Amino acid sequence: MADVMKNDRSWKNIPPAGSSKREDMPAHVFLDPKNKRYPYKKYVDGKWKVSCAGLLAAYRRAIMNKDSEIANKARSLAIQYKCPWANK
């Protein structure tokens, strides 16, 4: 199982869509890797780690954008990684 940041409470300093920094991020960091949308991993200590705060942000953004496929994917990953917000 991947490294998970369960107590990660902040989801900031993520490059905005279309920026060159975001384009340099690997595809596995995103819930929609083809379009590089909905990032959910953070680069910490030289590794990409799953962030529960990132999954929650992606889940909320997907619901707001009426993208149920991504919302379901974010929720199922959150349950798989035992994120505290997924059990509510």
N, C-alpha and C positions, 0 to 999 in steps of 0.2 A: 504494500500500500504506500502511496506517496506521502511525503511530509505534508502535514496539515497544520495550519495556523488557526487553532480553534479560538484562542483568546485575542485574536487580532480584531481590534475594535474600529480601526480607521481604514478607509479606502480612499486615499487621496494620492496626489502626485502621480496619477496614471496619465500618460500622454493622451491628449484629445484625438478623436478620430481624424484621420487624414494627415497627422503629423509624421515627420520623418522618423522620430523616435518610435512611434507605434509600428511603423512599417518594418523597423529593424527587429521587433519582437518576434519570437518564433510562433508558428501557428498553433502549437499545442497549448498556448496560454489562453486561447479564446474558446468560448462556447460555439461560436460560428467562425471556424478557422479559415474558411474560404474567403470571407469578407472582412476578416479581422475585426469582428465585433464582439462585444460582451467579454472583456477580459476577466479572468477569475483567479489568476495566479500572480504572485509577487516574486520578484527576484531578491532573495535574502541570503546572505552568506555564500554567494556563488552558486545558488541553486534556485530553480523555480519551484515555489511551494504553493499548494492550494491554500487559498485564503477564504475562510468562512464569511468574512466581511465582503470579499469580492463576489462570492456566490450570491450573497444576499443582495448586493447592489445589482448584479446581473439579473437576478430574479425580479426585482422591483422594476428595473428598466424594461425588461421584456413584457411584464404585465402592462406597464404604462404604454408601450408601443403595440400592444395587442399581438404579441408574438408568443403564442401559447407553446409552440414547439421548444423554443429556447427556455421559457419559464419552467416547463416540465423537466427539461434536461438539467437546469440549475437546481431544482428541488431534489431530483433523484440523486445528483452528485452530493448535495448537502446531506441527504439521509445516509448515503454510502460512507461519507467521511465523518458522520456523526456530529455535524454542526449543531450547536445548541438551538438555533432559530428554527431548524427544520422539524423539530419534534413538537412544535406548538400547533 
